[in-house]
Amino acid sequence: MSELTIEQVNSSDYGPCSCCGDMSRSVWGYVHGQYNPRAAYFVHWTMGQVPKHGAHIDLILGYWGENSTAEQRCAISLEYHLTDTGPGVIVIDAHGRNHADGTLAKDVFSREDVLSDPIADEVFAICDVVLTQDDRLTELPWGET
């Protein structure tokens, strides 16, 4: 896979969370391949609560060029967690997530769809580049801890 880089687009703080009273944060941007955006990403977490609640990473993979449509993209979701052995991500069903409403991506992937398809390698590579390159994600350690 060619070199991937990110483009930070925006962020938003909101809340307070109904279960803990803390504020939540969302950040989003694009992951670029050699020439074009390869995916959009959205990361959501409750600030100060990552060890307890983790975070969600929502991806929209596919074509993002001029005149592109939702039919050319798919929605995929992951959960980030801190465990006794360090940070990790797992693929979850994207159905029911905000980015899976059909507006940005026609196809919505389940966990099984991703893990049984060669797209899984790309999903984990994109997740890795987001977690290592987006400096707004300091509450979500990645790699060696």
BAPA-792754 format. One line per 10 residues: number of its first residue (from 1); their letters; for each residue x, y, z of N, C-alpha, C. Coordinates in Angstrom, 3 decimals, always signed. Atoms other than C-alpha are relative to their C-alpha. Example, Ala and Ser with C-alpha at 12.3 -4.5 7.8 and 13.67 -1.06 7.14 Angstrom:
2
1> as> +0.890:-1.190:+0.000:+12.300:-4.500:+7.800:+0.900:+1.200:+0.000 ~ -0.820:-1.190:-0.060:+13.670:-1.060:+7.140:-0.770:+1.090:+0.730;
***
This chain:
145
1> mseltieqvn> +0.856:-1.180:+0.000:+0.000:+0.000:+0.000:+0.896:+1.235:+0.000 ~ -0.810:-1.208:+0.079:+1.365:+3.440:-0.879:-0.048:+0.767:+1.319 ~ -0.097:-0.841:-1.192:+2.309:+5.997:+1.748:-1.335:+0.709:+0.255 ~ +1.235:-0.672:-0.392:-0.730:+7.305:+3.626:+0.326:+1.185:+0.892 ~ -0.133:-1.182:-0.842:-0.997:+10.758:+5.183:-1.398:+0.490:+0.353 ~ +1.306:-0.540:-0.379:-3.780:+12.611:+6.944:-0.070:+1.493:-0.290 ~ +0.331:-1.418:+0.082:-5.397:+15.983:+6.444:-1.022:+0.267:+1.091 ~ +0.942:-0.346:-1.059:-6.972:+17.345:+9.608:-0.974:+1.040:-0.536 ~ +1.000:-0.918:+0.529:-10.242:+19.083:+8.786:-0.615:+0.855:+1.099 ~ +0.680:-0.783:-1.032:-12.108:+20.102:+11.946:-0.169:-0.834:+1.259;
11> ssdygpcscc> +0.311:+0.694:-1.251:-13.126:+19.216:+15.485:-1.159:+0.715:+0.673 ~ +1.143:-0.564:-0.717:-16.049:+19.795:+17.814:-0.057:-0.598:+1.403 ~ +0.235:+0.454:-1.368:-16.561:+19.596:+21.579:-1.478:+0.184:+0.298 ~ +1.425:-0.065:-0.311:-20.040:+18.909:+22.916:-0.271:-0.752:+1.291 ~ +0.366:+0.678:-1.242:-21.850:+17.669:+25.999:-0.702:+0.965:+0.912 ~ -0.696:+1.107:-0.662:-21.931:+17.180:+28.828:-0.673:-1.352:-0.260 ~ +0.472:+1.372:+0.164:-22.274:+13.393:+28.561:-1.042:-0.313:+1.070 ~ +1.074:+0.296:-0.952:-25.471:+12.130:+30.206:+0.410:-1.028:+1.047 ~ -0.365:+1.034:-0.977:-23.704:+9.210:+31.918:+1.087:+0.444:+0.969 ~ -1.113:-0.359:-0.888:-20.608:+10.933:+33.356:+0.142:+1.496:+0.229;
21> gdmsrsvwgy> -0.078:-1.445:-0.168:-21.056:+14.694:+32.955:+1.205:+0.649:-0.664 ~ -1.173:-0.552:+0.670:-17.806:+15.103:+30.992:-0.347:+0.391:-1.439 ~ +0.179:-0.434:+1.383:-17.486:+16.764:+27.606:+0.554:-1.051:-0.958 ~ -0.468:+0.909:+1.035:-17.030:+14.754:+24.413:+0.645:+0.803:-1.112 ~ -0.686:-0.645:+1.117:-14.891:+15.522:+21.394:-0.094:-0.889:-1.234 ~ -0.079:+0.656:+1.306:-15.061:+14.620:+17.698:+1.043:+0.731:-0.820 ~ -0.939:-0.574:+0.964:-12.245:+15.168:+15.216:-0.200:-0.734:-1.312 ~ +0.157:+0.651:+1.288:-12.345:+14.463:+11.518:+0.975:+0.567:-1.017 ~ -0.914:-0.385:+1.060:-10.281:+14.604:+8.400:-0.020:-1.027:-1.114 ~ -0.142:+0.919:+1.127:-9.124:+12.723:+5.323:+1.317:-0.748:+0.094;
31> vhgqynpraa> -1.222:+0.765:+0.184:-6.588:+9.989:+4.731:+0.281:-0.001:-1.494 ~ -0.383:-0.096:+1.405:-4.716:+10.536:+1.483:+0.938:-1.131:-0.375 ~ -0.948:+0.918:+0.612:-3.050:+7.947:-0.699:+1.009:+0.842:-0.768 ~ -1.034:-0.710:+0.752:-0.416:+8.924:-3.232:-0.547:+1.243:-0.700 ~ +0.517:-1.118:+0.789:-2.702:+11.196:-5.284:-1.330:+0.555:+0.496 ~ +1.369:-0.417:-0.325:-6.233:+11.332:-3.854:-0.371:-0.394:+1.421 ~ +0.536:+0.486:-1.279:-8.168:+11.123:-0.606:-0.468:-1.447:-0.157 ~ +0.391:+1.415:+0.022:-8.695:+7.423:+0.179:-1.146:-0.253:+0.954 ~ +1.038:+0.198:-1.013:-10.971:+7.795:+3.206:-0.218:+1.294:+0.775 ~ +0.271:-1.023:-1.006:-12.645:+10.225:+5.541:-0.033:-0.730:+1.332;
41> yfvhwtmgqv> +0.037:+0.612:-1.321:-12.299:+9.569:+9.266:-0.645:+0.940:+1.007 ~ +0.652:-0.711:-1.097:-14.244:+10.601:+12.349:+0.361:-0.761:+1.270 ~ -0.355:+0.637:-1.263:-12.971:+9.883:+15.873:-0.764:+0.725:+1.107 ~ +0.854:-0.551:-1.054:-15.270:+10.379:+18.905:+0.368:-0.631:+1.335 ~ -0.253:+0.526:-1.343:-14.534:+10.058:+22.634:-0.456:+1.008:+1.035 ~ +0.313:-0.871:-1.128:-15.501:+11.452:+26.021:+1.316:+0.346:+0.670 ~ -1.285:-0.459:-0.516:-12.608:+13.549:+27.290:+0.173:-0.430:+1.456 ~ -0.311:+0.466:-1.340:-10.968:+12.117:+30.377:-0.571:-1.371:+0.324 ~ +0.662:+1.276:-0.255:-12.919:+8.853:+30.027:+0.459:-1.120:-0.937 ~ -0.457:+1.016:+0.954:-10.923:+6.932:+27.386:+0.306:-1.332:+0.691;
51> pkhgahidli> -0.246:+1.303:-0.631:-9.701:+4.293:+29.878:-1.286:-0.759:+0.334 ~ +1.274:+0.626:-0.377:-13.317:+3.632:+30.870:-0.883:-0.313:-1.208 ~ +0.953:+0.127:+1.106:-15.256:+4.138:+27.613:+0.634:-0.250:-1.365 ~ -0.627:+0.156:+1.305:-12.700:+3.955:+24.794:-0.398:+1.118:-0.948 ~ +0.332:-0.980:+1.036:-13.413:+5.757:+21.532:-0.554:-0.733:-1.210 ~ +0.490:+0.554:+1.269:-15.126:+5.213:+18.184:+0.788:+0.625:-1.146 ~ -0.661:-0.449:+1.221:-13.339:+5.453:+14.855:-0.885:-0.440:-1.160 ~ +0.880:+0.270:+1.134:-15.644:+5.726:+11.862:+0.716:+0.402:-1.276 ~ -0.679:-0.225:+1.275:-14.244:+5.463:+8.345:-0.990:-0.071:-1.151 ~ +0.727:+0.102:+1.252:-15.715:+6.111:+4.948:+1.056:-0.155:-1.077;
61> lgywgensta> -1.008:+0.334:+1.004:-13.564:+4.408:+2.322:-0.592:+0.070:-1.388 ~ +0.423:-0.004:+1.384:-13.741:+4.874:-1.392:+0.469:+1.228:-0.737 ~ -0.378:-1.091:+0.884:-13.555:+7.480:-4.100:-0.527:+1.332:+0.531 ~ +0.366:-1.321:-0.503:-13.568:+11.137:-2.962:+0.271:+1.099:-1.022 ~ -0.305:-1.000:+1.013:-12.811:+12.877:-6.242:-1.205:+0.869:-0.340 ~ +1.063:-0.887:+0.464:-14.813:+15.601:-7.909:-1.103:-0.837:-0.641 ~ +1.182:+0.699:+0.506:-18.341:+14.387:-8.777:-0.162:-1.411:+0.561 ~ +0.185:+1.318:-0.611:-17.989:+11.331:-6.519:-1.345:-0.053:+0.705 ~ +1.302:+0.191:-0.635:-21.120:+9.865:-4.970:+0.107:-1.035:+1.113 ~ +0.046:+0.969:-1.099:-22.088:+7.791:-1.948:+0.093:-1.432:-0.511;
71> eqrcaisley> -0.051:+1.348:+0.575:-22.401:+4.758:-4.248:+1.433:-0.506:-0.172 ~ -1.409:+0.353:+0.194:-18.597:+4.793:-4.577:+0.752:-0.188:+1.319 ~ -0.660:+0.060:-1.304:-17.929:+4.544:-0.831:-0.727:-0.956:+0.946 ~ +0.576:+0.879:-1.021:-18.494:+2.260:+2.178:+0.327:+0.536:+1.394 ~ -0.152:-0.423:-1.392:-18.910:+2.935:+5.914:+0.495:-1.179:+0.833 ~ -0.612:+1.015:-0.859:-16.775:+1.006:+8.421:+0.235:+0.632:+1.364 ~ -0.192:-0.520:-1.355:-16.503:+1.372:+12.213:+0.925:-0.891:+0.818 ~ -0.878:+0.696:-0.938:-13.975:+0.425:+14.869:-0.187:+0.592:+1.386 ~ -0.057:-0.498:-1.373:-13.753:+0.730:+18.637:+1.440:-0.066:+0.475 ~ -1.326:-0.096:-0.603:-10.565:+1.811:+20.389:-0.159:-0.248:+1.497;
81> hltdtgpgvi> +0.037:+0.282:-1.442:-9.880:+0.453:+23.888:+1.406:-0.065:+0.556 ~ -1.233:+0.228:-0.742:-7.102:+0.543:+26.439:-0.193:-1.277:+0.799 ~ +0.087:+1.273:-0.709:-6.437:-2.940:+27.828:+1.229:-0.171:+0.884 ~ -1.161:+0.285:-0.842:-4.002:-4.473:+30.304:+1.279:-0.149:-0.808 ~ -1.173:+0.195:+0.846:-1.680:-5.202:+27.391:+0.273:+1.186:-0.918 ~ -0.205:-1.190:+0.811:-1.987:-1.758:+25.774:-1.219:+0.356:-0.822 ~ +1.136:-0.431:+0.819:-4.203:+0.027:+23.258:-0.265:-0.980:-1.137 ~ +0.380:+0.848:+1.119:-6.104:-1.843:+20.575:-1.282:+0.475:-0.636 ~ +1.247:-0.302:+0.703:-8.892:-1.545:+18.033:-0.625:-1.300:-0.472 ~ +0.741:+1.113:+0.568:-11.589:-3.941:+16.954:-1.024:+0.561:-0.982;
91> vidahgrnha> +1.036:-0.372:+0.958:-13.909:-3.748:+13.965:-1.346:-0.331:+0.617 ~ +1.376:+0.221:-0.458:-17.582:-3.380:+14.894:-0.942:+0.227:-1.179 ~ +0.996:-0.267:+1.039:-20.773:-3.263:+12.835:-0.191:+1.502:-0.151 ~ +0.204:-1.431:+0.243:-21.155:+0.156:+11.206:-1.479:+0.376:-0.010 ~ +1.439:-0.290:+0.019:-24.957:-0.164:+11.060:-0.393:+0.760:+1.264 ~ +0.464:-0.788:-1.128:-26.563:+2.475:+13.274:+0.935:+1.127:+0.404 ~ -0.924:-1.101:-0.289:-23.484:+4.733:+13.442:-0.397:+1.204:-0.864 ~ +0.405:-1.217:+0.711:-23.976:+8.365:+12.322:+0.485:+0.051:-1.445 ~ -0.559:-0.103:+1.352:-21.731:+8.036:+9.260:-0.595:-1.036:-0.957 ~ +0.561:+1.100:+0.790:-23.733:+5.028:+8.031:-1.461:+0.247:-0.382;
101> dgtlakdvfs> +1.395:-0.317:+0.311:-26.960:+6.871:+7.203:-0.298:+0.051:-1.494 ~ +0.197:+0.001:+1.444:-26.465:+6.592:+3.425:+0.369:+1.306:-0.675 ~ -0.328:-1.299:+0.577:-25.516:+10.233:+2.925:+1.378:+0.003:-0.647 ~ -1.375:-0.009:+0.501:-21.758:+9.724:+2.495:+0.448:-1.325:-0.590 ~ -0.392:+1.329:+0.470:-21.580:+5.984:+1.831:-1.236:-0.860:-0.193 ~ +1.144:+0.866:+0.273:-24.042:+3.623:+0.222:+0.108:-1.324:+0.753 ~ -0.182:+1.302:-0.623:-22.567:+0.395:+1.569:+0.424:+0.167:+1.463 ~ -0.308:-0.021:-1.429:-22.492:-0.174:+5.334:+0.497:-1.385:+0.359 ~ -0.631:+1.290:-0.246:-20.132:-2.939:+6.429:-0.206:-0.466:+1.431 ~ +0.022:+0.635:-1.318:-20.669:-5.299:+9.316:+1.429:-0.415:+0.351;
111> redvlsdpia> -1.303:+0.514:-0.431:-17.747:-6.660:+11.327:+0.431:-1.149:-0.910 ~ -0.305:+1.160:+0.820:-17.939:-9.891:+9.336:+0.358:+0.398:-1.430 ~ -0.319:-0.476:+1.344:-17.956:-7.998:+6.003:+1.463:+0.425:-0.089 ~ -1.373:-0.521:+0.018:-14.676:-6.292:+6.889:+1.010:-1.123:+0.188 ~ -1.004:+1.005:-0.345:-12.875:-9.242:+8.445:+0.102:-1.127:-1.021 ~ -0.051:+1.059:+1.018:-13.752:-11.616:+5.574:+0.407:+0.531:-1.368 ~ -0.320:-0.636:+1.270:-12.579:-9.204:+2.892:+1.438:+0.539:+0.055 ~ -1.345:-0.582:+0.017:-9.109:-8.047:+1.794:+0.041:+1.464:+0.437 ~ +0.046:-1.394:-0.446:-10.266:-4.513:+2.718:+0.482:+0.149:+1.446 ~ -0.420:-0.059:-1.403:-9.388:-5.389:+6.339:+1.412:+0.544:+0.137;
121> devfaicdvv> -1.373:-0.501:-0.071:-5.681:-4.746:+5.693:+0.035:+1.515:-0.173 ~ +0.041:-1.446:+0.225:-6.464:-1.284:+4.349:-0.642:+0.721:+1.182 ~ +0.673:-0.611:-1.151:-8.836:-0.524:+7.237:+0.978:+0.164:+1.158 ~ -0.940:-0.085:-1.113:-6.151:-1.325:+9.824:+1.163:+0.937:-0.312 ~ -1.058:-0.937:+0.380:-3.503:+0.626:+7.881:-0.489:+1.446:+0.139 ~ +0.575:-1.337:-0.132:-5.803:+3.664:+7.744:-0.168:+0.359:+1.466 ~ +0.162:-0.239:-1.435:-6.635:+3.342:+11.432:+1.352:+0.332:+0.638 ~ -1.335:-0.229:-0.539:-2.914:+3.154:+12.243:+0.512:+1.394:-0.348 ~ -0.498:-1.312:+0.397:-2.079:+6.298:+10.259:-0.784:+1.117:+0.697 ~ +0.794:-1.000:-0.721:-4.948:+8.235:+11.872:+0.495:+0.114:+1.439;
131> ltqddrltel> -0.404:-0.025:-1.409:-3.891:+7.242:+15.389:+1.434:+0.477:+0.206 ~ -1.386:-0.441:-0.160:-0.208:+7.992:+14.771:+0.254:+1.407:-0.525 ~ -0.286:-1.303:+0.606:-0.463:+11.179:+12.687:-0.887:+1.142:+0.480 ~ +0.888:-1.090:-0.416:-3.428:+13.122:+14.101:+0.346:+0.408:+1.426 ~ -0.468:-0.444:-1.311:-1.945:+15.112:+16.985:-1.133:+0.470:+0.920 ~ +1.144:-0.331:-0.857:-5.433:+15.927:+18.280:-0.433:-1.207:+0.827 ~ +0.408:+1.240:-0.658:-5.697:+12.315:+19.500:+0.953:-0.391:+1.128 ~ -0.970:+0.297:-1.062:-3.258:+12.591:+22.420:-0.616:-0.844:+1.119 ~ +0.644:+0.827:-1.020:-5.830:+10.942:+24.740:-0.106:-1.464:-0.427 ~ +0.073:+1.361:+0.536:-5.694:+7.837:+22.531:+1.409:-0.480:-0.358;
141> pwget> -1.364:+0.439:+0.309:-2.145:+6.458:+22.863:-0.020:-1.171:-0.971 ~ -0.084:+1.063:+1.000:-1.023:+4.148:+20.073:+1.445:-0.421:-0.145 ~ -1.357:+0.522:+0.136:+1.972:+1.960:+19.481:+0.550:-0.383:+1.349 ~ -0.627:+0.363:-1.273:+4.427:+1.409:+22.297:-0.445:+0.960:+1.092 ~ +0.427:-0.849:-1.127:+3.186:+2.646:+25.675:+0.928:-0.176:+1.156;
***
